[in-house]
Amino acid sequence: MPDPSPTPAPAGDPVRRRALLLAGAAPWLARHSRAADLPRFELGVASGHPRPDGMVLWTRLTGPDLPARVEVQWEVGGDEAMRQVMARGSQWAQAEWAHSVHAEPAGLAAGRPYWYRFRALGQQSATGRTRTAPAPDAESTLRLVLASCQRWDHGHWAAWRHAVSTDPELVLFVGDYIYEYPSPPFALRRHEGGMARTLAQYRRRHEQYRSDPALQAAHAAAPWIMVWDDHEIENDYAGDRSPTLDGADFQAVRSAAAQAYWEHLPLPLAVRPQQGVMRMHGRLDWGRLARLHWLDDRQYRDLQACPPPLRLAGSAIVDPQRCPSIADPGRSLLGEDQERWLAEGWDLERRWNLLAQQTLLSPLRTAEGRVWTDGWDGYPAARLRLLQAVAQRQVPGVVVLGGDRHAHFVSDVHERPEDARSPRLASEFCGTSISSLGPRQDRLDAALAHNPHLLHARGDRRGFVALELGRDRLQARLMAVDNALDPASTMHEQARFIVDPRRPGPQRA
């Protein structure tokens, strides 16, 4: 296991360091001898986007008085003690990108764990563990953690501590990594500053989140795939506007938020944002076992139907009969180009097609028949197009993975999603939040009777979903923290389901 410590390694004995400088053994260190006494890796390390021959390695230099450009060395080892260095290199960390480092080693062996660390300004980072994806033709299995929605001021993150204990090979985070809101005065642990709007404010919010030891340990334990939702920018934003801003004002906010997001997460250099636009959808093949598709349902969507009065955009809970625009067949949650990209990219050979996106794909109607317009229920024609492509191409092993709703949901996905008598087409697991408060359980209980495709709905606990995939079975364990207000809380398994790739639909285990 990697070293989960969020503090940097000691810089070494100062007397010995001065002697080395006088001897000329490390002239580059002499230029920053005072800087070496300050902690420079306080935000930890992370990795992401694994490939068969490499991955992205991330860190960010911290502390005052950083030079405008700092050379950062990185190493990849074949063992935790880093005795076998398999790759090394360096990268300039620049002030304009918050001194973040996004190294992309290549030429590594497929399908195995690696360890990594960074050095700069006389200091060494903690050691993280990562791994490469299996070779395209390799038989493989996969241990995956599905997580989302980690609002700092709603609770502690014991869920991350337990997620690390499952020894994941991949972490899939599907949105709301930070929250832009100011905190109420009674919050358990308050956000620093008010509403995030500027680059400096978004950076500070990310720094606060990344300071949490449990989150740092989770990043250091396995590579991550990131999907964003709305709170990384502003609640309920859609395309080029938010409920309160549009035009140049929203563009400035969106650009600042996207830059801070990229700076603080293990994302490739190739997706660095340009004027607030960043490609967030992609694919990963995991050997011959599975193809993972992840989507972006924010940047390209049409505005929500029937937004609240006096708002530029935003969600509402509506009666579809009184909101005819909700059924407009031209409206899209993903945008035309992304819809086409997904429809053309389903894998017909591998056993599993995992579809990661932000929210609940399956319908969720209230007892009165009302729906929430920010999710797929607000874009029913787009949802039907997605499922029609799955049905027409007879895509095998489709499992939908989501978050956003702050509750554990398990569902049959039907060819006509609102008709439980139509053929089962896929399985869905929508995970609860890491810490964000959930919906009232009595309302979910009432909704179950009106949504027969739902097999499980619990919003009273925080946690994550632990998935294990093999050739003939997927197992999903819905994990729930006993007390999200306690950083040392215990955890239990709320429910367990299995899926057969040849027979859509989750079965209770």
C-alpha positions as CSV (number, residue, x, y, z in Angstrom):
1,M,0.0,0.0,0.0
2,P,1.2,3.6,-0.6
3,D,2.2,5.9,2.2
4,P,-1.0,7.8,3.0
5,S,0.7,10.6,4.9
6,P,-0.4,14.0,3.7
7,T,2.9,15.6,4.9
8,P,6.0,15.9,2.9
9,A,9.1,13.8,3.6
10,P,11.8,15.5,5.7
11,A,14.2,17.7,3.7
12,G,17.1,16.1,5.4
13,D,19.6,17.2,8.1
14,P,20.4,20.9,7.6
15,V,24.1,20.6,8.5
16,R,24.7,17.8,6.0
17,R,22.7,19.7,3.4
18,R,24.9,22.8,3.8
19,A,28.0,20.6,3.6
20,L,26.8,19.2,0.3
21,L,26.2,22.7,-1.1
22,L,29.7,23.8,-0.1
23,A,31.1,20.8,-1.8
24,G,29.2,21.6,-5.0
25,A,27.3,18.4,-4.9
26,A,23.9,20.0,-5.6
27,P,24.2,23.5,-7.1
28,W,20.6,23.6,-8.2
29,L,19.6,23.2,-4.5
30,A,21.7,26.1,-3.5
31,R,19.5,28.6,-5.4
32,H,16.6,27.5,-3.2
33,S,18.2,26.7,0.1
34,R,15.6,28.8,2.1
35,A,12.7,27.4,0.0
36,A,13.7,23.8,1.1
37,D,12.7,24.6,4.7
38,L,9.1,25.1,3.7
39,P,6.6,22.3,3.0
40,R,6.2,22.0,-0.7
41,F,4.0,18.9,-1.2
42,E,1.2,19.7,1.2
43,L,-1.6,18.6,-1.2
44,G,-0.2,15.1,-1.7
45,V,0.1,13.2,-5.0
46,A,-2.3,11.6,-7.4
47,S,-2.5,9.6,-10.6
48,G,-5.2,9.1,-13.3
49,H,-6.1,8.1,-16.8
50,P,-4.2,4.8,-16.9
51,R,-3.1,3.4,-20.2
52,P,-1.4,0.1,-21.0
53,D,2.0,1.8,-21.1
54,G,1.5,4.7,-18.6
55,M,-0.7,7.1,-16.8
56,V,-0.9,10.7,-15.6
57,L,1.1,11.6,-12.4
58,W,0.1,14.7,-10.5
59,T,1.3,16.9,-7.7
60,R,1.3,20.7,-6.9
61,L,3.9,22.7,-5.2
62,T,2.8,24.7,-2.2
63,G,4.0,27.4,0.1
64,P,5.0,31.1,-0.3
65,D,7.8,32.6,-2.3
66,L,7.8,30.0,-5.1
67,P,9.8,31.0,-8.1
68,A,7.8,31.5,-11.3
69,R,9.2,28.3,-12.7
70,V,10.4,25.3,-10.7
71,E,11.8,22.1,-12.1
72,V,10.2,19.0,-10.6
73,Q,11.7,15.6,-10.9
74,W,9.5,12.5,-10.9
75,E,10.2,8.8,-10.6
76,V,8.2,5.6,-11.2
77,G,9.3,2.5,-9.3
78,G,8.5,-1.1,-9.6
79,D,8.3,-1.6,-5.8
80,E,7.0,0.5,-2.9
81,A,10.5,1.1,-1.6
82,M,11.4,2.6,-5.0
83,R,14.5,0.4,-5.3
84,Q,13.7,-0.4,-8.9
85,V,13.3,2.9,-10.8
86,M,11.5,2.1,-14.0
87,A,11.1,5.6,-15.4
88,R,12.1,9.1,-14.5
89,G,11.8,12.6,-15.9
90,S,11.3,16.2,-15.0
91,Q,8.7,18.9,-15.7
92,W,8.5,22.6,-15.1
93,A,5.9,23.7,-12.6
94,Q,4.7,27.2,-13.6
95,A,3.0,29.9,-11.6
96,E,0.4,30.5,-14.3
97,W,-0.9,27.0,-13.7
98,A,-0.6,27.1,-9.9
99,H,2.7,25.2,-10.0
100,S,0.9,22.0,-10.8
101,V,2.6,19.0,-12.4
102,H,1.0,16.6,-14.8
103,A,3.7,14.1,-15.8
104,E,2.9,11.4,-18.3
105,P,5.4,8.5,-18.2
106,A,5.3,6.0,-21.1
107,G,6.9,2.7,-22.0
108,L,5.8,0.9,-18.8
109,A,4.6,-2.7,-18.7
110,A,0.8,-3.2,-19.0
111,G,-1.5,-4.5,-16.2
112,R,0.7,-4.1,-13.1
113,P,1.1,-1.7,-10.1
114,Y,3.7,1.0,-9.9
115,W,4.8,3.5,-7.3
116,Y,5.8,7.1,-7.9
117,R,7.1,10.2,-6.1
118,F,8.3,13.8,-6.9
119,R,11.3,15.9,-5.8
120,A,11.7,19.7,-5.9
121,L,13.3,22.5,-3.9
122,G,15.2,20.0,-1.8
123,Q,12.1,18.0,-0.7
124,Q,10.5,14.7,-1.6
125,S,6.8,14.0,-1.9
126,A,4.9,11.1,-0.3
127,T,4.9,7.9,-2.4
128,G,1.8,7.1,-4.3
129,R,0.6,3.8,-5.9
130,T,-0.8,3.6,-9.3
131,R,-1.1,1.0,-12.1
132,T,-1.2,0.6,-15.8
133,A,-4.3,-0.7,-17.7
134,P,-4.1,-4.3,-19.0
135,A,-2.9,-4.9,-22.5
136,P,-5.8,-4.8,-25.0
137,D,-5.8,-8.6,-25.5
138,A,-5.3,-9.5,-21.9
139,E,-7.8,-11.4,-19.8
140,S,-8.3,-9.4,-16.6
141,T,-10.6,-8.5,-13.7
142,L,-11.3,-5.1,-12.2
143,R,-11.8,-3.7,-8.7
144,L,-13.5,-0.3,-9.0
145,V,-14.7,2.3,-6.5
146,L,-17.6,4.6,-7.7
147,A,-17.9,7.9,-5.7
148,S,-19.3,11.4,-6.0
149,C,-20.4,14.5,-4.1
150,Q,-18.0,15.3,-1.3
151,R,-19.3,18.5,0.2
152,W,-16.7,19.7,2.8
153,D,-19.1,21.4,5.2
154,H,-21.6,18.5,5.3
155,G,-19.4,15.9,7.0
156,H,-16.1,14.1,7.3
157,W,-14.7,11.7,4.7
158,A,-14.5,8.4,6.5
159,A,-15.9,6.9,3.3
160,W,-12.6,7.6,1.6
161,R,-10.7,5.8,4.4
162,H,-12.8,2.7,3.8
163,A,-12.6,3.0,0.0
164,V,-8.9,2.7,0.3
165,S,-9.3,-0.5,2.3
166,T,-11.0,-2.2,-0.7
167,D,-7.7,-2.1,-2.6
168,P,-9.2,-0.5,-5.7
169,E,-7.4,-0.7,-9.1
170,L,-9.4,2.3,-10.3
171,V,-11.4,5.1,-8.7
172,L,-14.3,6.6,-10.8
173,F,-15.4,10.0,-9.5
174,V,-18.5,11.2,-11.2
175,G,-19.0,14.7,-10.1
176,D,-19.1,17.5,-7.4
177,Y,-15.5,17.2,-6.3
178,I,-15.8,20.6,-4.7
179,Y,-18.8,22.8,-3.8
180,E,-18.7,26.5,-4.7
181,Y,-21.1,27.6,-1.9
182,P,-20.2,29.6,1.2
183,S,-20.9,27.7,4.4
184,P,-23.7,28.4,6.9
185,P,-22.5,29.4,10.3
186,F,-23.5,26.1,11.9
187,A,-21.5,24.0,9.4
188,L,-19.5,21.1,10.8
189,R,-16.3,22.4,9.1
190,R,-16.7,25.6,7.1
191,H,-15.6,26.5,3.7
192,E,-12.9,29.2,3.7
193,G,-14.2,32.3,2.0
194,G,-17.6,33.0,0.4
195,M,-19.0,32.0,-2.9
196,A,-16.2,30.9,-5.3
197,R,-16.2,33.1,-8.4
198,T,-12.6,34.0,-9.2
199,L,-9.5,31.9,-10.1
200,A,-8.0,32.6,-6.7
201,Q,-11.2,31.6,-4.9
202,Y,-11.6,28.3,-6.9
203,R,-7.9,27.5,-6.2
204,R,-8.3,28.1,-2.5
205,R,-11.4,25.9,-2.4
206,H,-9.5,23.0,-4.1
207,E,-6.6,23.5,-1.8
208,Q,-8.9,23.2,1.2
209,Y,-10.5,20.0,-0.1
210,R,-7.1,18.5,-1.1
211,S,-5.8,19.1,2.5
212,D,-8.0,16.3,3.9
213,P,-5.9,13.3,4.8
214,A,-8.5,10.7,3.8
215,L,-8.9,12.3,0.3
216,Q,-5.1,12.4,-0.1
217,A,-4.9,8.7,0.8
218,A,-7.5,7.8,-1.7
219,H,-5.7,9.7,-4.5
220,A,-2.4,8.0,-3.5
221,A,-3.9,4.5,-3.5
222,A,-5.0,4.1,-7.2
223,P,-5.5,6.0,-10.5
224,W,-8.6,8.0,-10.9
225,I,-10.9,8.8,-13.8
226,M,-12.7,12.2,-13.3
227,V,-16.1,13.3,-14.4
228,W,-17.3,16.7,-13.4
229,D,-20.8,17.9,-12.7
230,D,-22.1,21.4,-11.8
231,H,-20.7,22.4,-8.4
232,E,-17.2,22.4,-9.7
233,I,-18.4,25.6,-11.5
234,E,-21.9,26.6,-10.3
235,N,-25.0,24.8,-9.3
236,D,-27.3,23.9,-12.1
237,Y,-25.3,25.6,-14.8
238,A,-26.1,24.5,-18.4
239,G,-23.8,25.1,-21.3
240,D,-23.1,28.8,-21.5
241,R,-25.1,30.1,-18.5
242,S,-25.9,29.5,-14.9
243,P,-29.0,30.4,-12.9
244,T,-27.5,33.8,-12.1
245,L,-25.0,34.6,-14.9
246,D,-24.6,34.5,-18.6
247,G,-22.5,36.0,-21.4
248,A,-19.1,37.3,-20.5
249,D,-19.8,37.2,-16.8
250,F,-20.4,33.5,-16.8
251,Q,-17.6,32.8,-19.2
252,A,-15.2,34.4,-16.8
253,V,-16.4,32.2,-13.9
254,R,-16.4,29.1,-16.1
255,S,-12.9,29.7,-17.3
256,A,-11.6,30.3,-13.7
257,A,-13.3,27.2,-12.4
258,A,-12.1,24.9,-15.2
259,Q,-8.5,26.1,-14.8
260,A,-8.5,25.4,-11.1
261,Y,-10.1,22.0,-11.6
262,W,-7.4,21.0,-14.1
263,E,-4.6,22.4,-11.9
264,H,-5.7,20.2,-8.9
265,L,-6.5,16.9,-10.5
266,P,-4.6,14.1,-12.4
267,L,-5.8,15.1,-15.9
268,P,-3.7,14.9,-19.1
269,L,-1.9,17.9,-20.5
270,A,-3.9,17.5,-23.7
271,V,-7.2,18.4,-22.0
272,R,-5.9,21.6,-20.3
273,P,-8.8,24.1,-20.6
274,Q,-9.0,26.7,-23.3
275,Q,-11.3,29.6,-22.4
276,G,-13.2,27.5,-20.0
277,V,-13.7,24.6,-22.4
278,M,-12.2,21.2,-21.5
279,R,-12.9,17.9,-23.1
280,M,-14.1,15.7,-20.2
281,H,-15.6,12.7,-22.0
282,G,-13.5,9.7,-23.0
283,R,-13.0,6.0,-23.1
284,L,-10.7,3.4,-21.5
285,D,-10.4,-0.3,-22.5
286,W,-9.6,-2.6,-19.6
287,G,-8.0,-5.6,-21.4
288,R,-10.6,-7.9,-23.0
289,L,-12.9,-7.4,-20.0
290,A,-14.6,-4.0,-20.3
291,R,-14.8,-0.7,-22.1
292,L,-15.4,2.3,-19.8
293,H,-17.1,5.3,-21.4
294,W,-17.4,8.5,-19.3
295,L,-19.6,11.4,-20.3
296,D,-20.0,15.2,-19.8
297,D,-23.6,16.2,-19.2
298,R,-22.8,19.9,-18.5
299,Q,-20.8,21.7,-21.1
300,Y,-23.0,20.8,-24.1
301,R,-26.5,20.5,-22.8
302,D,-29.6,22.5,-23.7
303,L,-31.0,24.6,-20.9
304,Q,-33.3,22.9,-18.4
305,A,-37.0,22.9,-19.4
306,C,-39.3,25.3,-17.5
307,P,-36.6,27.0,-15.3
308,P,-37.7,28.7,-12.1
309,P,-39.1,32.3,-12.5
310,L,-36.5,35.1,-12.6
311,R,-33.6,32.6,-13.2
312,L,-31.5,32.4,-16.3
313,A,-31.3,28.6,-16.0
314,G,-31.8,26.0,-13.4
315,S,-33.8,23.0,-12.3
316,A,-37.3,22.5,-11.0
317,I,-39.5,19.6,-10.0
318,V,-42.4,19.8,-12.5
319,D,-45.4,18.0,-13.8
320,P,-44.4,17.0,-17.4
321,Q,-48.0,17.6,-18.6
322,R,-47.6,21.2,-17.6
323,C,-44.1,21.6,-19.1
324,P,-44.5,20.6,-22.8
325,S,-40.9,21.7,-23.7
326,I,-39.6,18.8,-21.7
327,A,-40.6,16.4,-24.4
328,D,-39.0,18.4,-27.3
329,P,-37.2,15.7,-29.3
330,G,-34.4,18.2,-30.3
331,R,-33.3,18.8,-26.7
332,S,-30.0,17.1,-25.6
333,L,-28.2,16.5,-22.3
334,L,-24.9,15.6,-24.0
335,G,-25.0,17.6,-27.2
336,E,-25.2,16.2,-30.7
337,D,-21.5,15.5,-31.1
338,Q,-21.2,13.6,-27.9
339,E,-24.3,11.6,-28.5
340,R,-22.9,10.5,-31.8
341,W,-19.5,9.7,-30.2
342,L,-21.2,7.5,-27.7
343,A,-23.5,5.7,-30.1
344,E,-20.5,4.9,-32.4
345,G,-18.2,3.8,-29.6
346,W,-20.1,0.9,-27.9
347,D,-17.9,-2.2,-27.8
348,L,-19.5,-5.3,-29.2
349,E,-16.7,-7.7,-28.3
350,R,-15.9,-7.1,-24.7
351,R,-18.1,-8.6,-21.9
352,W,-18.9,-5.2,-20.3
353,N,-19.7,-1.7,-21.4
354,L,-19.6,0.6,-18.3
355,L,-21.3,4.0,-18.8
356,A,-20.1,6.5,-16.3
357,Q,-22.0,9.8,-16.1
358,Q,-23.1,12.3,-13.5
359,T,-26.6,11.3,-12.4
360,L,-29.4,8.8,-12.4
361,L,-30.3,7.6,-15.9
362,S,-33.5,5.7,-14.8
363,P,-36.8,7.6,-14.3
364,L,-37.6,8.8,-10.8
365,R,-41.1,10.2,-10.5
366,T,-42.6,11.4,-7.3
367,A,-45.8,9.9,-6.0
368,E,-47.6,12.8,-7.7
369,G,-45.9,12.0,-11.1
370,R,-43.5,15.0,-11.0
371,V,-39.9,14.9,-12.3
372,W,-36.7,16.8,-11.7
373,T,-35.6,18.7,-14.8
374,D,-31.8,18.8,-14.2
375,G,-31.3,15.1,-14.8
376,W,-32.2,12.6,-17.5
377,D,-35.9,13.0,-16.6
378,G,-35.7,16.5,-17.9
379,Y,-34.3,15.2,-21.3
380,P,-36.4,12.1,-22.0
381,A,-35.9,12.2,-25.8
382,A,-32.1,12.2,-25.4
383,R,-32.3,9.3,-22.9
384,L,-34.5,7.3,-25.4
385,R,-31.9,8.0,-28.2
386,L,-29.1,6.6,-26.0
387,L,-31.1,3.5,-25.2
388,Q,-32.3,2.9,-28.7
389,A,-28.6,2.8,-29.9
390,V,-27.9,0.2,-27.2
391,A,-30.9,-1.9,-28.3
392,Q,-30.2,-1.6,-32.1
393,R,-26.6,-2.6,-31.8
394,Q,-27.3,-5.2,-29.2
395,V,-24.5,-3.9,-26.9
396,P,-23.5,-6.5,-24.3
397,G,-23.0,-6.0,-20.6
398,V,-24.2,-2.4,-20.3
399,V,-23.9,-1.1,-16.7
400,V,-24.8,2.6,-16.0
401,L,-22.8,4.2,-13.2
402,G,-23.8,7.6,-11.7
403,G,-24.0,9.8,-8.7
404,D,-25.4,13.3,-8.0
405,R,-28.6,12.2,-6.2
406,H,-26.9,11.6,-2.7
407,A,-28.5,8.2,-2.4
408,H,-27.8,4.6,-3.3
409,F,-30.1,3.6,-6.3
410,V,-30.2,0.2,-8.1
411,S,-32.3,-0.1,-11.1
412,D,-33.3,-2.2,-14.1
413,V,-32.9,-0.1,-17.3
414,H,-35.6,-0.8,-19.8
415,E,-35.6,-0.3,-23.5
416,R,-38.5,2.2,-23.0
417,P,-37.3,3.5,-19.7
418,E,-40.7,4.5,-18.3
419,D,-42.3,1.2,-19.3
420,A,-41.2,-1.5,-16.9
421,R,-42.9,-4.1,-19.2
422,S,-40.5,-3.3,-22.0
423,P,-37.3,-5.5,-22.3
424,R,-34.5,-5.0,-19.8
425,L,-31.6,-3.5,-21.6
426,A,-29.0,-2.6,-18.9
427,S,-28.3,-2.4,-15.2
428,E,-27.8,0.8,-13.2
429,F,-25.9,1.6,-9.9
430,C,-26.1,5.2,-8.8
431,G,-24.0,5.7,-5.7
432,T,-24.7,7.9,-2.7
433,S,-22.4,10.8,-1.7
434,I,-19.2,10.8,0.1
435,S,-20.6,13.4,2.5
436,S,-23.3,15.6,0.9
437,L,-26.6,15.4,2.6
438,G,-29.2,13.1,1.0
439,P,-33.0,13.2,0.4
440,R,-35.5,12.3,3.0
441,Q,-35.9,8.5,3.1
442,D,-39.7,8.7,3.5
443,R,-40.0,10.4,0.2
444,L,-37.8,7.8,-1.5
445,D,-39.9,5.0,0.1
446,A,-43.0,6.7,-1.3
447,A,-41.4,7.0,-4.8
448,L,-40.5,3.3,-4.9
449,A,-44.1,2.3,-5.4
450,H,-44.3,4.5,-8.5
451,N,-41.0,3.5,-10.0
452,P,-41.2,-0.3,-10.4
453,H,-37.8,-0.5,-12.2
454,L,-36.1,0.7,-8.9
455,L,-34.8,-2.2,-6.8
456,H,-33.1,-0.2,-4.1
457,A,-33.3,3.5,-2.9
458,R,-31.6,4.7,0.3
459,G,-30.7,8.3,0.9
460,D,-30.0,8.3,4.6
461,R,-26.4,7.2,4.5
462,R,-23.2,8.4,2.9
463,G,-20.6,6.1,1.2
464,F,-19.6,4.7,-2.1
465,V,-20.1,1.6,-4.4
466,A,-17.4,-1.1,-4.6
467,L,-17.5,-3.0,-7.8
468,E,-15.7,-6.2,-8.8
469,L,-15.8,-7.3,-12.4
470,G,-15.0,-10.6,-13.9
471,R,-15.7,-12.3,-17.2
472,D,-19.0,-13.8,-16.0
473,R,-20.1,-11.6,-13.1
474,L,-20.2,-8.1,-11.8
475,Q,-20.6,-7.7,-8.1
476,A,-21.7,-4.3,-6.6
477,R,-21.5,-3.7,-2.8
478,L,-23.3,-0.5,-1.6
479,M,-21.2,0.7,1.2
480,A,-22.6,3.0,3.9
481,V,-20.8,5.1,6.6
482,D,-22.5,4.7,10.0
483,N,-21.8,8.3,11.0
484,A,-20.6,10.8,8.4
485,L,-20.0,13.4,11.1
486,D,-17.2,11.2,12.6
487,P,-13.9,10.9,10.6
488,A,-13.2,7.6,12.3
489,S,-16.7,6.2,11.6
490,T,-17.2,2.5,10.9
491,M,-18.9,1.3,7.7
492,H,-21.3,-1.4,6.7
493,E,-22.5,-3.1,3.5
494,Q,-26.0,-1.8,2.9
495,A,-26.8,-4.2,0.1
496,R,-25.1,-6.4,-2.5
497,F,-26.1,-7.1,-6.1
498,I,-24.7,-9.2,-9.0
499,V,-25.1,-8.8,-12.7
500,D,-24.6,-11.4,-15.4
501,P,-23.4,-9.8,-18.7
502,R,-25.6,-12.1,-20.7
503,R,-28.8,-11.2,-18.7
504,P,-29.4,-7.5,-18.1
505,G,-30.7,-6.5,-14.7
506,P,-29.2,-6.5,-11.2
507,Q,-30.0,-9.5,-8.9
508,R,-29.8,-9.3,-5.1
509,A,-26.9,-11.4,-3.8
